[in-house]
Every structure is written in structure tokens, then in C-alpha cells.
Amino acid sequence: MPSPRRSRLARWRLLAPLCLAALLGGCLAIPQTGLFAFRLAVTSLGVEEVRIGPYAVDARLDTSDLMSLALSSLGAGSLPVQATLALGLGLPVGMPAVEMAGFRWTLDVPGAEPVSGDYQQAVKLTSAEDATLRLPVVFDVLGADRDRLAPVVELASQLARRGELPAGSELAITPGDLRGLGMTLPAGLLTPTVRLNVGEGGELRPQR
């Protein structure tokens, strides 16, 4: 017959993932600059280091010849538009620290094909300070002519000019394993994909 102590330990092991999920779970609430989903605060910090092909797009400089430069770079058959997306991830005040074993992300920006990637580094999430991450984003245009290239050149110019994702963009984040309080919550268990829309001011909003 198992001892009371062993019975309590067995019950704790069964309840531990649910306790962690409860701490990370909860209703959606929208602050001014972020989204609390599963008690995870996702904040967009802007777009940095925009490039089209080999050329850096500087919003302070004249970009009127950007189309000509882009067309001249299509000899190899492709033209990547590169940018760095800065994100802030954190937890509400009073929440215990957890570690997220990376995440998968997908970004859909008007005027370009959707892109995705994996952030493979562990992320320490605390309520004291947001973790700042930078995701390299590449939109690749294959064999484009002037008509097809124009929207992409405009996208690169807009990203550099505004320093934020355009309204109507969609960002999805699928968390990896979550570790905290001496337990692990496997990816996909009560932590589904967080889907966000970008508003007119660059703020992130939960999809309905």
C-alpha cells in the first residue's frame, strides 16, 4: 500500500503541468503596446536594417532611384528584401519566471509572400524586463519584372520610412516547450499558436 507521502508526490506530478498551464493561461487582455495571450506579452519594437538586394534602404536618403537599382540587381534571377523584426517578450507583474525553448513564427505582410522561421534559442521570460529578440525576415522576389517588383520596392521603402510593420500584417507565434517551477509544459499542450494583427499604429492586436 503506497504511503501518503508517495501518493501526494504522485498527485503533484500529475497536476504540475496543469498548474504551469494555469499560471501561463488566462483571458486575453490588450494593453497599449502588447498582447497578453497565455500570460505571454508580445510587443512589436519595430523594423530595422531594411535592405533590397545589396542596397541598404535609408529613409533619410533619396530613394527615387531604388527601382532602377533593384531592376539592375535582377540579373541573378532573384531579389531578396531583407529586414530585422524586433520583438519584446515578457510576463505580467507577479508571474514566476519561465524559459521558452524557442518558437516558430510566421509573418504575412501585404504585398509579399508569407515568410516563416524558427527561433531556436531559449528565451527567459520574466515580469521584471522584456526579452528583446530580433528575427531576420527575407522576402524573395523571383524573376520579377517592373510591374511585379514595384510593390516590393514600395514595401521596402515603407518599412524603412515607418520603422514598423504595415497595417494589415499578421504575425503568428507558436511557443516551444515552457519550463518553470521545476516542471515542463510540452509545446502544443494548452499553448496553441498566438495570432496577432498589426494595427494602423503598428500595435499588435489579437485575432478574433
C-alpha positions as CSV (number, residue, x, y, z in Angstrom):
1,M,0.0,0.0,0.0
2,P,1.6,3.3,-1.0
3,S,2.4,5.8,1.7
4,P,0.5,9.1,2.0
5,R,3.7,10.9,1.1
6,R,4.2,8.9,-2.2
7,S,0.5,9.5,-3.0
8,R,0.9,13.2,-2.6
9,L,4.0,13.2,-4.8
10,A,2.3,11.2,-7.5
11,R,-0.7,13.6,-7.5
12,W,1.7,16.6,-7.7
13,R,3.5,15.1,-10.7
14,L,0.1,14.7,-12.4
15,L,-1.1,18.2,-11.6
16,A,2.2,20.0,-12.2
17,P,1.7,20.6,-15.9
18,L,-1.8,21.8,-15.3
19,C,-0.6,24.2,-12.6
20,L,2.0,25.7,-15.0
21,A,-0.6,25.9,-17.7
22,A,-2.9,27.7,-15.3
23,L,-0.2,30.2,-14.4
24,L,0.5,30.8,-18.1
25,G,-3.1,30.7,-19.1
26,G,-5.9,33.2,-18.6
27,C,-8.1,35.6,-20.5
28,L,-6.9,37.8,-23.3
29,A,-6.2,41.4,-22.3
30,I,-4.8,44.1,-24.5
31,P,-2.5,46.8,-23.1
32,Q,-1.4,49.8,-25.1
33,T,1.6,48.2,-26.6
34,G,1.2,44.4,-26.3
35,L,-0.9,41.4,-26.1
36,F,-1.3,39.0,-23.1
37,A,-2.0,35.6,-24.5
38,F,-1.4,32.7,-22.2
39,R,0.2,35.3,-20.0
40,L,2.8,36.0,-22.6
41,A,3.3,39.6,-23.5
42,V,4.3,40.2,-27.2
43,T,5.3,43.7,-28.1
44,S,6.5,44.9,-31.5
45,L,9.6,47.1,-31.2
46,G,9.8,47.9,-34.9
47,V,11.6,47.1,-38.1
48,E,15.4,47.6,-38.5
49,E,18.1,47.3,-41.2
50,V,16.0,47.2,-44.3
51,R,17.8,46.1,-47.5
52,I,16.7,45.4,-51.0
53,G,19.2,43.2,-52.8
54,P,22.7,44.6,-51.9
55,Y,21.4,48.1,-51.2
56,A,20.5,49.4,-47.7
57,V,17.3,51.4,-47.7
58,D,17.8,54.5,-45.6
59,A,14.6,56.6,-45.0
60,R,16.7,59.7,-44.7
61,L,18.1,59.4,-48.2
62,D,16.5,59.9,-51.6
63,T,15.2,56.5,-52.7
64,S,13.7,57.7,-56.1
65,D,16.3,55.5,-58.0
66,L,15.6,52.5,-55.9
67,M,13.5,50.8,-58.6
68,S,16.3,51.2,-61.2
69,L,18.9,49.8,-58.7
70,A,16.5,46.9,-57.9
71,L,16.0,46.1,-61.6
72,S,19.7,46.1,-62.2
73,S,20.1,43.5,-59.4
74,L,17.7,41.0,-61.0
75,G,20.4,39.5,-63.2
76,A,20.8,36.6,-60.8
77,G,17.0,35.9,-61.1
78,S,16.1,36.8,-57.6
79,L,15.9,39.9,-55.4
80,P,15.7,39.5,-51.6
81,V,14.2,42.2,-49.5
82,Q,15.7,41.8,-46.0
83,A,14.8,43.3,-42.7
84,T,15.1,42.7,-39.0
85,L,11.9,42.5,-36.9
86,A,12.4,43.4,-33.2
87,L,10.1,41.8,-30.7
88,G,9.7,42.1,-26.9
89,L,8.5,39.1,-24.9
90,G,7.7,39.2,-21.2
91,L,5.3,38.3,-18.4
92,P,2.8,40.3,-16.3
93,V,3.9,41.6,-12.9
94,G,3.9,38.9,-10.3
95,M,4.2,36.0,-12.7
96,P,7.0,33.5,-12.0
97,A,9.9,33.4,-14.5
98,V,9.8,30.7,-17.1
99,E,12.0,29.6,-20.0
100,M,10.6,29.0,-23.5
101,A,12.6,26.7,-25.7
102,G,12.3,28.8,-28.8
103,F,9.3,29.2,-31.0
104,R,8.1,29.1,-34.6
105,W,6.9,32.3,-36.3
106,T,5.1,33.2,-39.5
107,L,4.7,36.7,-40.9
108,D,2.2,37.7,-43.6
109,V,2.8,41.2,-44.9
110,P,0.5,42.8,-47.6
111,G,2.3,42.9,-51.0
112,A,4.6,40.0,-50.3
113,E,4.5,36.2,-49.9
114,P,4.2,34.9,-46.3
115,V,7.5,34.0,-44.6
116,S,8.3,31.9,-41.6
117,G,11.1,30.7,-39.5
118,D,12.3,29.1,-36.2
119,Y,13.8,31.0,-33.3
120,Q,15.9,28.2,-31.9
121,Q,17.4,29.9,-28.8
122,A,15.9,29.5,-25.4
123,V,14.1,32.7,-24.2
124,K,14.0,33.6,-20.5
125,L,10.7,35.3,-19.7
126,T,10.3,37.4,-16.6
127,S,7.9,40.1,-15.3
128,A,10.8,42.4,-14.5
129,E,12.1,43.1,-18.0
130,D,11.1,42.0,-21.5
131,A,13.4,39.8,-23.5
132,T,14.3,41.6,-26.8
133,L,14.6,39.4,-29.8
134,R,15.5,40.1,-33.4
135,L,14.1,38.0,-36.2
136,P,15.7,38.1,-39.7
137,V,13.0,38.4,-42.3
138,V,13.6,37.8,-46.0
139,F,11.0,38.4,-48.8
140,D,12.4,36.8,-52.0
141,V,11.2,38.0,-55.4
142,L,11.9,35.6,-58.2
143,G,12.2,36.7,-61.8
144,A,10.3,39.9,-61.3
145,D,9.6,42.5,-63.9
146,R,8.9,46.2,-63.2
147,D,5.2,45.7,-62.6
148,R,5.7,42.9,-60.1
149,L,8.7,44.5,-58.5
150,A,7.1,47.8,-57.8
151,P,5.0,46.7,-54.8
152,V,8.1,45.0,-53.2
153,V,10.2,48.1,-53.7
154,E,7.4,50.2,-52.1
155,L,7.2,47.7,-49.2
156,A,11.0,48.1,-48.6
157,S,10.7,51.9,-48.7
158,Q,7.7,51.8,-46.3
159,L,9.4,49.5,-43.8
160,A,12.4,51.8,-43.7
161,R,10.4,55.0,-43.6
162,R,8.0,54.0,-40.9
163,G,10.2,51.6,-39.0
164,E,7.3,49.3,-38.3
165,L,5.2,46.6,-40.0
166,P,2.4,47.9,-42.3
167,A,-1.2,47.8,-41.1
168,G,-2.9,44.5,-42.1
169,S,0.2,42.4,-41.4
170,E,-0.3,39.2,-39.5
171,L,2.2,37.6,-37.1
172,A,1.8,34.1,-35.6
173,I,4.0,32.7,-32.8
174,T,3.9,29.0,-31.8
175,P,5.7,28.6,-28.4
176,G,8.1,25.8,-27.8
177,D,8.4,23.9,-24.5
178,L,7.9,26.0,-21.4
179,R,9.9,25.3,-18.3
180,G,9.3,26.7,-14.8
181,L,8.5,25.9,-11.2
182,G,10.5,22.7,-11.6
183,M,8.3,21.3,-14.4
184,T,8.0,21.4,-18.2
185,L,4.9,22.1,-20.3
186,P,5.4,20.5,-23.7
187,A,4.9,22.5,-26.9
188,G,1.3,22.4,-28.1
189,L,-0.1,21.4,-24.7
190,L,-2.5,24.2,-23.7
191,T,-0.2,26.7,-25.5
192,P,-1.6,27.0,-29.1
193,T,-0.4,29.4,-31.7
194,V,-0.7,33.1,-30.8
195,R,-2.0,35.1,-33.8
196,L,-1.7,38.9,-34.0
197,N,-2.8,41.6,-36.4
198,V,-0.9,44.8,-36.9
199,G,-3.0,47.9,-36.4
200,E,-2.6,51.4,-38.0
201,G,-0.1,52.5,-35.4
202,G,2.0,49.3,-35.6
203,E,0.4,47.9,-32.4
204,L,-0.3,44.2,-32.1
205,R,-3.9,43.0,-31.7
206,P,-5.2,39.5,-31.1
207,Q,-7.1,37.9,-34.0
208,R,-10.8,37.4,-33.3
